[in-house]
Amino acid sequence: MKFLLFILFASPAIADTVYQSAVHEAKWQIEESPLLCILQHEITDYGQIMFHRESGEPLQLSITTQDHPASQSTAELVITNTPWQNEAISQKLMTLPVTYGQREFTVEGITASKALSALQQGQFVQLKYASQSSTQPLSVILSNVQFLPAMRDFQACSDKMHPDSFNDLQQFSVYFESEKAILDNSASQRMKRLADYLKVDDSITRIIIESHTDSFGRRELNTELSEQRAQVVKTFLIEQAEVDEAIIETHSYRDNKPIASNKTPEGRAKNRRTELRLIR
């Protein structure tokens, strides 16, 4: 619902154009998975408000519109008391740099958390900026009506979220003892961490396995050893993570791609590795 507020937000001469859901329309909805929690709200004639948190990543607040792009270089995010609270308080959270025509306004981390907390405490969160669609300043008000029940579900989703993110495990390595193609306890624990993640992320379309050895030993033996290491990792993914074999791609490089010097024990230990790359 769009309306003009001549008293609360501006003087009668330059009233803000305000977008806010009417009480009977206000509704916050939750979407949840082990890797993503979303708390969202639609504002009629304006667009979408979304708090979202991915596993391992900071909380984000996104305010998106199609019909009201920005016309100036800054926007302000503020916390205000509601009209029915006793004291009129306005606290600026952040000045956002924006570009001409920008349609999405995003903050994250502490700022997003403060906005979420303000709604939880019964206050409004307001985005103010100059829009191409209006000659007056534009204000978008995030209503706290029907917010608390959805907020509780959002918090519960966040508490149950998987500890790792795609960015954490997109590039992943395990290491082997000299002349062996067996996952020791350390490597098994690392692979279990990856397997647990793959069980909840169904967006992975391909897994590339690249296996390496150090330069110790005969070439033909290292060729076989490298291939065995790739196969051990592949088998673990199929059996423990229930990964479809069709999406796994293996490559064996022997000692052709060292990441450290083979002249020291420490360097050779780093080179005896199998690297995994997850692709969405």
N, C-alpha and C positions, 0 to 999 in steps of 0.2 A: 504494500500500500504506500503510495507516495502522497506526502502532504507537506505544507509549509509550517514551520514553527517560528512565530514572530516574537515570542517572549523568551523561550528557554535558550535558544541557540543564536539569536542574532537580533539586531534592532529591526524595526519595521521597514526601514529603508533598504536594508540589504539582508533580507531573510535568507537562511539556508534553504536549499531544496533538500528535503530529508526523505530517506528511504528507510522504512522500518516495517516489519510485519505487524499487522493488527493482532490484538490479543487472541482472537479466535483462530487466526491463521498460523500463529507461532508454533513451530514444531522443530525439535532437534532430533536427528536420527543418527543411529550408530551402525557402522559396518565394522566387522571384526574378523581377524584371522591371526594365526600365530606370528605373522610377520608384519601386520599393518592394522592400526586402529584408526578409525575415522569418525569424527563427530561433526555433523554437517547440518546446515540450516539454509533454507531457501527464502530469499526476500523477493516478494512479488515486484515485478517491473525493474528489479535491479540485477540480481544474480545470486551467487552462492557464497556462503561462508563455510570454511572448513578448517577445523583443527585436525591435524593428522600426525601420527607418529609411526615411523618405521622402526623395526627392531635395530637396536644399536645406534639410532640416529636421534638428534634432538627434536623436540616438539616444534611443529610449524603451524602457523596460522596463515591461511590464504583467503583473500577476499577477491572474488572474480566477477567481472561484468562483461557483457557483450555490447551493451548500448550506451555506456557512459564512460568512454575513454578519457584519460587525463589530458588536460590542455596546458599544464604548467609543470615545473620541474621538481616540485616537492609535494608531499602529502603529510598529514599529521594523524597519528594514532593516539587517542586520548581515552582516559577513564573518566566517566562522569557519574554522579549520583542520579538516581531516577527522580522524576518529578515528585513522587510521593515520599521521598526521603526528606528528613527535616532540614538538612543543610545542603546548599548547592556547592558541590565540589567538582573541580575539573583538574585532572592531572595528566600532563602530556607524557606519554610513554616513549614516543619516538618520532622524529622527523624522518620521513622516508624519501630518498632521492627517487624520482620517477622520470620516465621519458615521455615525450609527446605521443599520445595515442595508446599509452599503456593501459591494459585491461585487467591485469592481475597484480595484486599488492600482497607481498609476502614478508612475514617476519618469522624469526625462529629463536629457539633457545630461551633465554631469560625473559625477553620481551613477550614471546608467545605465552610463556607460563604465567606472567603477570596478567595478561589479558584473560586467560582462562580462569585464574584465581578471582579476578574482579567479577566476572559473571557468576562464579560460584558464591560470592559474597553478596550478590543481589544488586550489583552495579551494572551500568551500561558500558560497553566498549564502542567507540565511535571513530570512524575513519572520515577525515575531512580533506577535501581536495577540490581543485578547480576542474570542471569537466567540460568537454566539448559540447555536451548535450544541454547545458544550462548556462544562463548568464549570471546566475547566483552561485555562490559556493555550494558544493554538494556534501552532504553528510550521510553516511551509512551507519545505522545504529544496530549493533548486535544485541538483540533482546535476550533477557534472562528468563522470559516466560517459558515454562515447561523445560527449563534447562537442567535442573538438578537430577531428575531421574536418568536422563541420558548421560549426564556427567558421571554418575556412579557406574554405569555400564562401561563408559569409556575408560575410567580408572581401573576397573576390573580387567578389561582387555589389556591395558598397559602392563598391569601386574603379572599377567600370564604370558606376556610376549616372549618369543624365543630370544635367547641372549645374543645370538649372532645375526649380522646383517649380510646381505649379498656382497657389500663392499668389503666386509671382513674376510670373506672366504673366496672371493672371485679369483684371486691368485693364491694358490695353496701348495705347499711343498712338504714332502716327508723324506726322511734320510735313512740310509742303510749302512750296516756295518760292512767292513771291507770284504769283498768277494762273496757277499751273501745277498740273497733275494728274499729275505724273510722280514716281515714287519715285526720289529721288537716291541717291547711294551710301550715305549715312547711314541713310536710311529703308529701303533695300533690305537692309542688314545687320541692322537691327532686325527686319524682316519675316522674314528667313532664320532668325533666332534663334527666332521664334515658330513658323515652319514646321517646324523640326527637332523642336521639342517636340510639336507636334500629331501628328507621325508616330509617336510612341511612346505617346501618351495616347489610348486608345480610349474613355475615359469621357466625352468632351466630346459633349454632346447638342445644343448650340446655340451659335452664334457671332453676336453682335449687333455690327454695324458702324454707327457714328454719325459722319457726316462734317460738317465745319464749315469756314467761311471767316472771314477778317477782314472788316471793314466797307468795305474799299477796293474801288471799282468799282461798276458798276451792278447793281441787284438781280437782273435777269433773267440776267445773266452769272454772278453768284455762285451763283444757283440751279443752273445747269448745271454750274458748276465743282465745287460741292459733291457733286453726283450723280456726276460723273466720278471724283472722288477716292474715293468709296465703291466704285465699280465697279473701279477699279484695284486696291484692296486685296482686294476679293472675288476678282478674277481671279488674283491672286498666290496666295491661299490654295488655290484650286482646282487651279492648275497646279503650284505648288511644294510645297504641303503635302498634296496629294491629298485635300483635304477635300470631302465630299459637298455639292454646291451646295444640297441640300434643307435643310441645317441652318443655312445662312447667312441672316441677316436684315439688311437695310440700311435706314438712315434718313438723310435729308439735312436739315440744319437751317440751312444758309447761315450767317449771322452772328447768329442769334437766341440762341445760348447761348455767349457769350464767357466765357473763364476768366481773361482779363486785359484791361487797358485797350486799346482800339483807337487811343488817342491817341499811343502810342509805337511805334517799330519793334519793340522787344522784346516788347511786349504783342501786337502783330499777329502776330508769329512764333509765339507760343504758341497763338493762336486758329486759325491755319491747320493744322488737325489732323484726323486721323481716329482715333477711339477704338474699340477692340475690347473686347468683354466675353465671356469664356468661361463657359459654364454647363454644369454636370454634371447 
